[in-house]
Amino acid sequence: MIWRKGNHELMIPPVWKFKLIVALLTLLGGPGAVSFALEEKSLSGGQPELRLSLRDAMQASVDQNPTVLLFKERITQAQDQADTQLGELLPNLSANMSWARRRFFLSTFGGSPSVSDPRDFYGTRAFLTQNLFSLSLIHKWRAARTNVEVAGLDAEITQQDTMATVGLVYLETLRAKAAVHAREADVTLNNELLRLARERKSAGMATSLDVTRARVQLENEKQRLLVAQNAHDRGTLTLIRAIGLPFEIRLVLTDELTLRAVPKQPTKEALAIAKENRVELKAQKRRERLAALTLSSVTSERIPSLIGSGDVGLTGNQISDALTTDNVQVLLSIPIFDGGQREGRISESRSLVRQESIRTRDVHYQIALEVRDALLTLESTQQQIGVAEEGLRLALEELELARQRFAVGVATNIEVTNAQTSVAQARDNLIEALFNFNASRVDLARAQGRLQDL
């Protein structure tokens, strides 16, 4: 990164470039922005390290995610539209100044054509127009204000969705990290089993086939480790993109996949909490009101409107001789017939009102489904974790027994290989159960509109 001023250039190192980016992002996020723990690498060329908890990652996405920022800009757009609509209800004042030089045609019937000498005309006028009464414009302004509220709620919905998405991506990255640790444990175990097979062969109690089989199993586990490491690296990149952070950082996740105590919620209580907190319901109610106000504004076009206008100014052929003239008028506009256009728009607006009512019912059903599904999944995953832990304990016990049998020469290492496969599967089952449990916690918090309390 190069900073220029005039003819001078200053090279900024990558670490300081990242510091500037993080500081800028934190300032833009305001008091509620997430605080990052930044550690500089002492090695030359090392990447800056960013440590994030699940809560930090979800909060950072609110401040930095491009989709969230885009919806915040739409709030500004809706507010500008409301201000424009309000301007139609306020006085409209304008002024102009003019100068003209004219020649007039002076010929009469039967006479010879002639024109007058050039004459100068000077004028300056001020114009004022005011809508004295228009029920349609009033309803349009109220609809525009309601649209601002809808835009704000839509932005909040997007924030909730983004936080939930980032939370799930964070958990998927933790799952990939746990898989890497599991594969590392499998590689360590296979190295130990290969050492045991070689010792047994040296003692004349095993064959070359046993050693080869152990080596094949070790290489297989190394391959699985490489796949797991690649999945973890890709998951980290996906998380950085979902949050909206620069890719030049080394992201370190500080949370782990663990089982946490979750109070059991009755379905009725969980649904009541969702009904109170879900922003989607509030936004849909505002959309219903917006559709109703739009219908009222179109229907009100049948009502006469009243407009007042006036202008005053100076007019003359010399600036010093200019005289004051004025004009004041009140215009009553009575709609009579417009070819049926108004009735068509009224019918269309009524259809939009009915559509919003149908969407409101659908939102209620969808929220109820999400809450019930999250509760069922949460209860099921808690039981799955208990089963997976017991399965891992039994698999490790089976592996130990198989290894002892192989060590004393009463079994081949086929039993050990099979037992080790069972251990790897049991570890994967536990990782998957822990991921599903924590993901269901995120899903339930999103379904109830309580991600901030997660």
C-alpha positions in Angstrom: 0.0 0.0 0.0 1.5 3.4 -1.1 0.4 6.7 0.4 1.1 9.8 -1.8 1.3 13.4 -0.9 2.6 15.8 -3.6 5.8 14.3 -5.0 6.4 12.1 -1.8 5.6 8.5 -1.4 5.3 6.5 1.8 5.2 2.7 1.7 2.8 1.2 4.4 3.7 -2.4 5.5 0.9 -5.0 5.1 0.5 -5.4 8.9 -0.1 -1.7 9.3 -2.4 -1.7 6.3 -4.6 -4.3 8.1 -4.5 -2.3 11.3 -5.8 0.7 9.4 -8.6 -1.4 7.9 -9.7 -2.8 11.2 -9.5 0.6 12.9 -11.6 2.1 10.2 -14.2 -0.7 10.3 -14.4 -0.4 14.1 -15.0 3.3 13.9 -17.6 3.0 11.2 -19.4 0.3 13.3 -20.0 2.8 16.1 -20.1 2.0 19.8 -21.7 -1.4 19.1 -19.0 -2.6 16.8 -17.2 -5.8 17.6 -13.8 -5.4 19.2 -11.2 -7.5 17.6 -8.1 -9.0 19.2 -5.3 -8.3 16.8 -2.0 -10.0 17.2 1.1 -9.2 15.1 3.2 -12.1 13.9 6.8 -11.7 14.9 8.0 -13.7 11.9 8.9 -11.8 8.7 6.0 -11.8 6.2 3.5 -13.3 8.7 -0.2 -12.5 8.4 -2.0 -10.5 11.0 -4.1 -12.8 13.3 -7.7 -12.1 14.1 -9.4 -14.0 16.9 -13.1 -14.3 16.7 -15.7 -15.9 18.9 -19.1 -16.9 17.6 -20.7 -13.7 19.0 -17.9 -11.5 17.5 -18.4 -13.1 14.1 -22.1 -12.6 14.1 -21.8 -9.0 15.3 -19.1 -8.2 12.8 -21.3 -9.4 10.0 -23.9 -6.8 11.0 -21.3 -4.0 10.6 -19.4 -5.2 7.6 -21.5 -7.5 5.4 -22.2 -5.9 2.0 -25.8 -7.2 1.8 -26.6 -5.5 5.2 -25.0 -2.3 4.1 -27.0 -2.3 0.9 -30.3 -2.6 2.8 -29.3 0.2 5.1 -28.8 2.4 2.0 -32.4 1.4 0.9 -33.6 3.0 4.2 -32.0 6.3 3.1 -33.6 5.9 -0.4 -37.0 5.4 1.1 -36.6 8.4 3.4 -35.6 10.6 0.4 -38.8 9.4 -1.4 -40.9 10.3 1.6 -39.3 13.8 1.6 -40.1 14.1 -2.0 -43.7 13.2 -1.4 -43.9 15.7 1.4 -42.7 18.4 -0.9 -45.9 18.1 -2.9 -47.8 19.3 0.2 -45.6 22.2 0.9 -45.5 25.6 -0.9 -43.8 25.8 -4.2 -42.0 29.2 -4.6 -40.1 30.3 -7.8 -39.0 33.5 -9.4 -37.8 34.7 -12.8 -36.4 37.8 -14.4 -36.7 38.7 -18.1 -35.6 41.2 -20.7 -36.9 41.3 -24.3 -36.5 43.6 -27.3 -39.4 43.5 -29.7 -40.6 45.1 -32.9 -44.4 45.2 -33.6 -46.1 44.9 -36.9 -48.0 48.2 -37.6 -49.6 47.6 -41.0 -53.4 48.0 -41.4 -55.7 46.7 -44.0 -55.0 48.4 -47.3 -51.9 50.2 -45.9 -48.3 49.6 -46.6 -46.5 47.1 -44.2 -44.4 48.6 -41.5 -42.9 47.8 -38.1 -42.3 49.9 -35.0 -39.0 50.9 -33.5 -37.4 48.4 -31.2 -38.8 48.5 -27.7 -37.3 47.0 -24.5 -39.4 45.2 -21.9 -38.2 44.3 -18.4 -39.9 42.1 -15.9 -39.4 40.2 -12.7 -42.0 37.9 -11.0 -42.4 35.6 -8.1 -44.7 32.6 -8.2 -46.3 30.8 -5.3 -48.3 27.5 -5.6 -49.9 25.7 -2.7 -52.0 22.6 -2.5 -54.7 23.7 -0.1 -56.5 20.3 0.0 -55.7 17.0 -1.6 -56.6 13.9 0.4 -54.9 11.7 -2.2 -51.5 13.5 -1.7 -51.9 13.2 2.1 -52.4 9.4 1.8 -49.4 9.2 -0.5 -47.2 11.0 2.0 -48.4 8.7 4.8 -47.7 5.7 2.5 -44.2 7.0 1.9 -43.5 7.3 5.6 -44.8 3.7 6.1 -42.4 2.6 3.4 -39.5 4.0 5.4 -40.6 1.8 8.3 -40.8 -1.2 6.0 -37.3 -0.5 4.7 -35.9 -0.3 8.2 -37.6 -3.6 9.2 -36.3 -5.2 6.0 -32.8 -4.1 6.9 -33.2 -5.6 10.3 -34.5 -8.9 8.8 -31.4 -8.9 6.6 -29.2 -8.4 9.6 -30.9 -11.3 11.4 -30.5 -13.6 8.3 -26.9 -12.6 7.9 -26.1 -13.2 11.5 -27.7 -16.6 11.3 -25.8 -17.5 8.1 -22.5 -16.3 9.6 -23.2 -18.3 12.8 -23.9 -21.5 10.8 -20.8 -20.9 8.6 -18.8 -20.4 11.9 -20.1 -23.7 13.2 -19.3 -25.5 9.9 -15.7 -24.2 10.1 -15.5 -25.5 13.7 -16.8 -28.8 12.4 -14.1 -28.9 9.8 -11.5 -27.9 12.5 -12.7 -30.8 14.7 -12.5 -33.2 11.8 -8.9 -32.1 11.3 -8.1 -32.9 15.0 -9.9 -36.3 14.6 -7.9 -37.2 11.5 -4.7 -36.1 13.3 -5.6 -38.4 16.2 -6.2 -41.2 13.6 -2.8 -40.6 12.0 -1.1 -40.7 15.4 -3.0 -44.0 16.3 -2.0 -45.6 12.9 1.7 -44.6 13.5 1.5 -46.4 16.8 -0.2 -49.5 15.2 2.5 -49.5 12.5 5.2 -49.4 15.1 3.5 -52.3 16.9 3.2 -54.4 13.7 6.9 -53.9 13.0 7.9 -54.9 16.5 5.7 -58.0 16.2 7.3 -58.9 12.9 10.8 -58.5 14.4 9.8 -60.9 17.1 8.5 -63.4 14.6 4.9 -63.0 15.7 3.6 -61.1 12.6 4.0 -61.3 8.9 5.0 -58.7 6.3 1.3 -58.6 5.3 0.5 -57.2 8.8 3.1 -54.5 8.4 1.9 -53.7 4.8 -1.7 -53.6 5.9 -0.8 -51.1 8.7 1.1 -48.9 6.3 -1.8 -48.9 3.9 -4.1 -47.8 6.7 -1.7 -45.1 7.7 -1.6 -43.7 4.2 -5.3 -43.7 4.0 -5.6 -41.7 7.2 -3.0 -39.2 5.9 -5.1 -38.8 2.8 -8.2 -38.1 4.9 -6.2 -35.6 7.0 -5.3 -33.7 3.9 -8.9 -33.6 2.8 -10.0 -32.4 6.2 -7.4 -29.6 6.2 -8.5 -28.4 2.8 -12.1 -28.4 3.9 -11.1 -26.3 7.0 -9.1 -23.8 5.0 -12.0 -23.4 2.5 -14.5 -23.0 5.4 -12.3 -20.2 6.8 -12.3 -18.4 3.5 -16.1 -18.7 3.3 -16.4 -17.3 6.8 -14.2 -14.3 6.0 -16.3 -13.6 2.9 -19.6 -13.9 4.8 -18.4 -11.4 7.5 -17.0 -9.0 4.9 -13.4 -9.0 6.2 -10.2 -8.7 4.1 -8.7 -12.0 3.0 -5.2 -10.8 4.1 -5.8 -11.9 7.7 -5.3 -15.3 9.5 -8.6 -16.1 11.2 -8.5 -18.0 14.5 -11.8 -19.2 15.9 -11.9 -19.2 19.7 -15.0 -21.2 20.3 -15.4 -25.0 20.2 -18.1 -27.4 19.4 -19.4 -28.3 22.9 -22.6 -29.5 24.5 -24.3 -26.7 26.5 -27.2 -26.8 28.8 -30.3 -25.5 27.1 -33.5 -24.9 29.1 -36.4 -26.9 27.7 -39.1 -24.7 26.3 -42.7 -25.7 25.8 -43.9 -25.3 22.3 -46.6 -22.8 23.2 -44.1 -20.6 25.1 -41.5 -20.8 22.2 -44.2 -19.7 19.7 -45.3 -16.8 21.9 -41.7 -15.6 22.1 -41.3 -15.8 18.3 -44.6 -14.0 17.7 -43.4 -11.1 20.0 -39.8 -10.8 18.6 -39.8 -11.8 14.9 -39.2 -8.8 12.8 -40.8 -10.5 9.8 -44.2 -10.2 11.4 -43.7 -6.5 12.2 -42.6 -5.8 8.6 -45.5 -7.7 7.1 -48.0 -5.7 9.2 -46.3 -2.5 7.9 -46.7 -3.8 4.3 -50.4 -4.4 4.9 -50.7 -0.8 6.1 -48.7 0.4 3.1 -51.0 -1.4 0.7 -54.1 0.0 2.5 -52.7 3.6 2.4 -51.9 3.1 -1.3 -55.5 2.0 -1.9 -56.7 5.1 0.0 -54.6 7.4 -2.0 -55.9 6.1 -5.3 -59.5 6.1 -4.0 -59.2 9.6 -2.8 -58.5 10.8 -6.3 -62.3 10.8 -6.7 -62.5 13.7 -4.2 -62.0 17.2 -5.5 -58.7 19.0 -4.7 -58.1 22.6 -4.1 -55.0 24.5 -5.3 -54.0 28.1 -4.6 -51.6 30.1 -6.7 -50.4 33.6 -7.2 -47.7 35.7 -8.7 -46.5 39.3 -8.3 -43.9 41.2 -10.2 -42.7 44.4 -11.9 -43.2 45.0 -15.6 -42.3 47.9 -17.8 -40.3 49.2 -20.8 -37.8 50.9 -18.5 -36.5 49.6 -15.2 -37.3 52.9 -13.6 -40.8 52.9 -15.0 -41.7 49.3 -14.0 -45.1 48.9 -12.4 -46.4 46.2 -10.0 -48.8 43.6 -11.3 -50.2 40.6 -9.5 -52.5 37.6 -10.0 -54.2 35.5 -7.3 -56.3 32.4 -8.1 -57.9 29.4 -6.4 -58.4 26.3 -8.6 -60.9 23.6 -7.7 -60.2 20.4 -9.6 -63.2 18.0 -9.8 -62.4 14.6 -11.4 -65.2 13.4 -13.6 -64.1 10.7 -16.1 -60.6 9.5 -17.0 -61.5 6.6 -19.3 -61.7 4.1 -16.4 -58.0 4.4 -15.5 -58.6 5.3 -11.9 -61.0 2.4 -11.4 -58.5 0.0 -12.8 -55.8 1.3 -10.4 -58.3 1.0 -7.5 -59.0 -2.6 -8.4 -55.3 -3.3 -8.6 -54.6 -1.8 -5.2 -57.4 -3.8 -3.6 -55.8 -6.9 -5.0 -52.5 -5.9 -3.5 -54.2 -5.5 -0.1 -55.6 -9.0 -0.3 -52.1 -10.3 -1.4 -50.5 -8.8 1.7 -53.1 -10.4 3.9 -52.4 -13.8 2.4 -48.6 -13.2 3.0 -49.3 -12.3 6.6 -51.0 -15.7 7.2 -48.1 -17.4 5.4 -45.5 -15.7 7.6 -47.4 -16.9 10.7 -47.3 -20.5 9.4 -43.6 -20.2 8.4 -42.6 -19.0 11.8 -44.5 -21.7 13.5 -42.9 -24.3 11.3 -39.4 -22.9 12.0 -39.9 -22.8 15.7 -41.4 -26.3 15.9 -38.7 -27.8 13.6 -35.9 -26.1 15.7 -37.3 -27.5 18.9 -37.6 -31.0 17.6 -34.0 -30.9 16.1 -32.6 -29.5 19.4 -34.1 -32.3 21.4 -33.1 -34.9 19.0 -29.5 -33.7 18.7 -29.1 -33.7 22.5 -30.0 -37.4 22.5 -27.7 -38.0 19.5 -24.7 -36.5 21.4 -25.2 -39.0 24.3 -25.4 -41.9 21.9 -22.4 -40.7 20.0 -20.3 -40.3 23.1 -21.2 -43.8 24.2 -20.4 -45.1 20.8 -17.0 -43.5 20.9 -16.3 -45.0 24.3 -17.2 -48.5 23.1 -15.2 -48.1 19.9 -12.1 -47.1 21.8 -12.6 -50.0 24.2 -12.9 -52.3 21.2 -9.7 -50.9 19.7 -7.8 -51.4 22.9 -9.0 -55.0 23.2 -8.1 -55.7 19.5 -4.7 -54.2 20.0 -4.0 -56.4 23.1 -5.1 -59.5 21.2 -2.8 -58.6 18.3 0.1 -57.9 20.7 -0.1 -61.4 22.3 -0.5 -63.1 18.9 -4.1 -64.4 19.2 -5.4 -62.2 16.3 -4.2 -60.5 13.2 -4.2 -56.7 12.7 -7.4 -57.1 10.6 -9.3 -56.8 13.9 -7.2 -53.8 14.8 -8.0 -52.1 11.5 -11.7 -52.8 11.8 -11.7 -51.4 15.3 -9.8 -48.3 14.2 -12.4 -47.8 11.4 -15.1 -47.9 14.1 -13.2 -45.4 16.2 -12.9 -43.0 13.2 -16.6 -43.4 12.4 -17.5 -42.8 16.1 -15.5 -39.6 16.2 -17.2 -38.4 13.1 -20.6 -39.2 14.6 -19.8 -37.2 17.7 -18.6 -34.2 15.6 -21.7 -34.3 13.5 -23.9 -34.5 16.6 -22.2 -31.6 18.2 -22.5 -29.5 15.0 -26.2 -30.4 14.6 -26.9 -29.5 18.3 -25.2 -26.1 18.0 -26.7 -25.4 14.6 -30.1 -26.1 16.0 -29.4 -23.6 18.8 -28.7 -21.0 16.1 -31.9 -22.0 14.2 -34.1 -21.8 17.3 -32.6 -18.3 18.2 -33.3 -17.2 14.6 -36.8 -18.6 14.6 -37.6 -16.8 17.8 -35.9 -13.5 16.8 -33.4 -13.7 19.7 -30.0 -14.1 18.0 -28.6 -11.3 20.1 -29.2 -13.5 23.2 -27.5 -16.6 21.8 
